[in-house]
Amino acid sequence: MTSTHLNQRTEQTDVVVIGGGIIGLAVAYALAQRGRAVTVVEAARIGERAAAGVAAGMLAPSSEADLSDPRLTTLALASHAAYPAWVADLEQASGVEVGYDATGTLLVALHRDHLALIEHLHAFQVERGLAAERLTGAQARDEEPYLAPGIAGALRMPDAQVDPRRLLRALPLALERAGGRIVEDTRVTAVTRDGDVYEVTTEHDGMASTLRATQVVLAAGAWSRQIALVGLEAATLPMRPVKGQILRLRGERLLRHVIRTPDVYLVPRADGEIVVGASMEEQGFDARPTAGAVHDLLREARRAVPGIAELELAECGVGFRPALRDHLPAIGNIDGAGLFVASGHFRDGVVLAPITARLLADLVCDGRLDALLEPFAPGRFAPASIEVTR
Ligand SMILES: Cc1cc2nc3c(=O)[nH]c(=O)nc-3n(C[C@H](O)[C@H](O)[C@H](O)COP(=O)(O)OP(=O)(O)OC[C@H]3O[C@@H](n4cnc5c(N)ncnc54)[C@H](O)[C@@H]3O)c2cc1C
C-alpha cells in the first residue's frame, strides 16, 4: 500500500471519508467500486489506533441475540450472510487472505448457572428461528478435546470468524486498486459547508490543509465527536469510548471452534494463535493494559480450556469500541445534504462492516435508504425537550 500526504493547501475529491478504521475503509472501498473518487483521511497509521487492530473478529449475530436489540441482530444477520462474498471479492482484489472461518462457535457451560443462561438463550433462538444446537458436555468435548472435563453442556452456533488485522491489510490494497487514496498521519479538525461543497480541514505536522469534496463520511469511531461540524445542521453524536483489553496467546493449536462462556471468549486462528477477550471498561481513552483485567481474562479462559496455561502470552492489546448512548450504530445522513456518518458500531464493527459499506454506498451514490438502516438514523440524537413534573 502506498499512502500519501496532502501536497497542496487545497485539494478536491468526490468523497472524503474521515477515519481509516474497518468501517471507514469498507465504506471507502464500496464507494470506489462504484466509481467515486474517494480519499480516506486517517489521523494515525492504518491499523495503529483502529479498534479492528485488536478485535477478536467474531462474526456472531446469534451468540448474544437474547441481549441485543432485535433490529441490530437483523442487521448483523444480513451482514453475516454477506460475509463470504465480501471476503472473496476482497481477497481477490487485494491478494491478502483474511482468515474467514465458518467452523462455528461452542458456547459452553462450566457450571449450573452458565447452563441456565445457555438454556435461556437457546429457547430464545428457537423462538426466533435462529440456528443453534444443544450439546451435552461429552459431545462438546468430542468436538474440542481440550475443553475442561467438567463442562455441563454447550450450544453450537453457526457463527464465523475473520482476522480483523488481515482485513486492515486487505482493505487499503483493494481500495487503492479500485482507485481510492489514503492519507495517513493526518487529523481532520473540522468540516465546514460552502454552498454545495464541504471543506474538510486537516492537520499534519502542524500544517493545515483543506480538502474540498461534494460528500463527506464521518467514520472516526470513538473519536467521532471531536471533529467540529462548523455551522452544520447536525446534532453532535453522544459518542464515548468503551475500553476493551484483549490477549493473544501463541503455541500449539488447541481449538477449532470459537469457544465462549458467559464470561470470556477464545478465538482460535489457523496458525495456533488464540485471542482471549475481552474487558468492557468505562475508562475514557486510557490505553494502559491492567494486571486485573489480564488476570480475569486468563482465569476465565483457563477454566474453560486448561491447556492454555502452556501457551505463550504474546500480547495484551487495548482498543476503544465506539459507543453511542443506545449502543446502536449511527449509519446515514446527518445534515440533509452531503454529510454522512457510519460510526458507533460498538462491539459489532467487524461483523457489520460489509452491510454498513453496501447500504451506506447505496445512500451516498443513489440516495437509496434501505429499510434495514431506518432504526440507525443518526438524527435520533437530536436534542428533545424533557418535561419534568414536580
Ligand atoms: C477488544 C475488542 C474486541 C472486539 N471484538 C469484536 C468482534 O469479535 N467482532 C466484532 O464485530 N467487533 C468487535 N469489536 C468491535 C469493533 O472492533 C469495532 O466496532 C470497530 O472496529 C469500529 O470500527 P470503526 O472504523 O468504526 O472505528 P475505529 O476502529 O475506532 O476507527 C476509527 C479511525 O478513525 C481515526 N480517527 C479518529 N479521529 C480522527 C480524525 N480527527 N481525523 C482522521 N482520523 C481520525 C482513528 O485513528 C481510527 O483509525 C471489538 C472491539 C474491541 C475493542
The ligand as a Gaussian input file, in Angstrom:
#p B3LYP/6-31G(d) Opt

LIG

0 1
 C      -11.288000      -5.698000      22.408000
 C      -12.262000      -5.595000      21.265000
 C      -12.799000      -6.744000      20.701000
 C      -13.722000      -6.650000      19.660000
 N      -14.199000      -7.802000      19.085000
 C      -15.093000      -7.718000      18.071000
 C      -15.572000      -8.897000      17.446000
 O      -15.188000     -10.013000      17.796000
 N      -16.499000      -8.761000      16.435000
 C      -16.958000      -7.540000      16.018000
 O      -17.782000      -7.483000      15.112000
 N      -16.478000      -6.397000      16.577000
 C      -15.574000      -6.464000      17.596000
 N      -15.103000      -5.319000      18.186000
 C      -15.678000      -4.027000      17.778000
 C      -15.029000      -3.495000      16.518000
 O      -13.641000      -3.647000      16.597000
 C      -15.388000      -2.015000      16.365000
 O      -16.796000      -1.847000      16.398000
 C      -14.898000      -1.479000      15.014000
 O      -13.555000      -1.844000      14.802000
 C      -15.074000       0.032000      14.951000
 O      -14.544000       0.449000      13.725000
 P      -14.584000       1.983000      13.256000
 O      -13.901000       2.015000      11.935000
 O      -15.960000       2.489000      13.388000
 O      -13.754000       2.773000      14.358000
 P      -12.204000       2.747000      14.724000
 O      -11.665000       1.388000      14.618000
 O      -12.059000       3.422000      16.025000
 O      -11.540000       3.608000      13.584000
 C      -11.635000       4.994000      13.572000
 C      -10.388000       5.548000      12.928000
 O      -10.549000       6.961000      12.808000
 C       -9.331000       7.578000      13.093000
 N       -9.581000       8.958000      13.529000
 C      -10.054000       9.379000      14.739000
 N      -10.168000      10.713000      14.769000
 C       -9.782000      11.156000      13.541000
 C       -9.664000      12.443000      12.958000
 N       -9.977000      13.548000      13.643000
 N       -9.193000      12.547000      11.685000
 C       -8.873000      11.429000      10.982000
 N       -8.958000      10.177000      11.504000
 C       -9.411000      10.043000      12.752000
 C       -8.720000       6.725000      14.190000
 O       -7.316000       6.899000      14.264000
 C       -9.141000       5.327000      13.776000
 O       -8.152000       4.684000      12.978000
 C      -14.140000      -5.381000      19.197000
 C      -13.578000      -4.221000      19.743000
 C      -12.651000      -4.319000      20.762000
 C      -12.040000      -3.062000      21.324000

